[in-house]
Amino acid sequence: MSAAEPTPSAPVDATEDGVGWRRMHPVTPLLKGWKVVVAVLVVGWAQVGDDLRHVADVLGGHGWMFALGGLVLVALVAVTWSGIAWRATRFAVTDEAVHIRQGVVFRQQRQARLDRLQAVDLVQPLLARLVGLAELRLEVAGGSGSRVSLAFLRESDAVALRAELLALAAGLRRPDAAGPAATAPVGSSSVPGPVPVGAGGATARVAAPAFETAPEQVLYELPMPRLLVSIALSGGTLWLAVGLVALVVAAVSGAPAEALFSVVPLVFGLASWFWARLNGAATFRAATSPDGIRLRHGLTETRSQTVPPGRVQAVRLSQPLLWRGKDWWRVQVNVAGYGAEGQSRESETVLHPVATRDEAMTALWLVLPDLGVDDPRAAVDAGLSGLDDAGGYTAAPRRARWVDPVGWRRHGVLVTRRALLLRSGRLWRRLDVVPHERTQSLGLEQGPIQRRLKVASVVAHSTPGPVTPRVEHLDAMAASALLDEQAARARQARRAAGPEQWMRSR
């Protein structure tokens, strides 16, 4: 921990109820207002994009001036409203929670408890990065809408605040500071100093104890050539090539403009998918620190994620068919809070976009250092590419071939002292790993054909996310026994699990 002079980037209101409230950076309204303009353009294109000739007639003469004037008016209204919303939004940090007040017509105050903090992301969209600002996103265990966003802060302040929140969530406490204002820092100081407030012209003395950013050790990085080849070997790229060929053929054959534009949405959608995959996984790097797992990635929008230890609920290692020759794997995780947001992107739940087998295992050890078997490498290898009972897995019986003639030999489950491993997929290989203490609930499913064949499927329910752990077509009696035994193991593991505030006991 260190002390330095405070460097606030936004006005600080006088303390209220023992809490010092702060506003976001004053440039925030400009960074948020442009999104409204983009939305208007997208809606307008969706309405008139199919009749380009009519649009050309309307914009002929002085029509384009009226359209441009309307767009400028929309931009002014959007920025003005964003400014009003900025004035009404304040936040504060205490030892127990992050508080945020917002709303112009309808006021609301939210509280994100630090002991429920799942992850802290530092996000920099392109425009924010150009002016040195960043958004801090707090993922809190809860339902939809539990995410807390602090947008936008000066980048240095966002980094300092993230380190402080992670330390407080881990169970550490600030050094003793005099006065109630000690609970409202965002800078990096334990020395009080005068800070100007907004319109009132008064000042508030804000103590700013902070925590140093924990050191980190880089474990793996994703080379750009590997990422490009992996995208080229994906199904989306094949469909994009088909769409482009169809567009060229239609143009050469003299198809009408309306027919050409009917193909554009398909090509645009596939190109958007390609760009999202490239933009989200580029410059990917993973490191370990006392705070947890640190992930950095992104081109135009950079993201720095910190997932505290023990907050990952499940892990999936998957391999598309076209990646098998390279033996590449995609590692995804379920983290409480990420999957609850409908707008969450795929890149937020990736532990490694394109991993070699060794890197995939390293990513798994980040989440579960002790798999609870004498030879963890052999157990994971059998889960990734093994068949039948290889590696000690309980496999689907031979009669399961009647309901899954292609993949029945890949279905299997392995129970270790620490986790449940579920193996599936002959063409698209998958291995799901669920720590016993993270098992939310268990289910047994059996359709009419399965019932006649005396097989059943076991489902291990997890938090929302890309991983849906299940194993198909096990022997019915073995599946029933697994259900009862796993429920008992999960209860015992939760009782023995360490505290959520993992550094408090150190």
Secondary structure, DSSP 4 states (H G I P E B T S, - for coil): ---------S-BPPPBTTB--B---TTHHHHHHHHHHHHHHHHHHHHHTT-HHHHHHHHTTTHHHHHHHHHHHHHHHHHHHHHHHHHH-EEEE-SSEEEEEE-SSS-EEEEEEGGGEEEEEEEE-HHHHHTTEEEEEEEESSSTT--EEEEEEEHHHHHHHHHHHHHHHTT--PPP-SSGGGG---SS-SS-EEEE-STT--EEEE-----PPPP-EEEEE--HHHHHHHHHTSHHHHHHHHHHHHHHHHHHTT--HHHHHHHHHHHHHHHHHHHHHHHHHTT-EEEEETTEEEEEE-SSSEEEEEE-TT-EEEEEEEE-GGGTTTT-EEEEEEETTTTTSTT--GGGGEEEEEE-HHHHHHHHHHH-S--SSS-HHHHHHHHHH--TTGGG-EEPPGGGGGT-TTTGGG-EEEE-SSEEEEEE-SSSEEEEEEEGGG--EEEEE--HHHHHHTEEEEEEE-SSSS---EEEEEEHHHHHHHHHHHHHHHHHHHHHPPPSSTTTT-
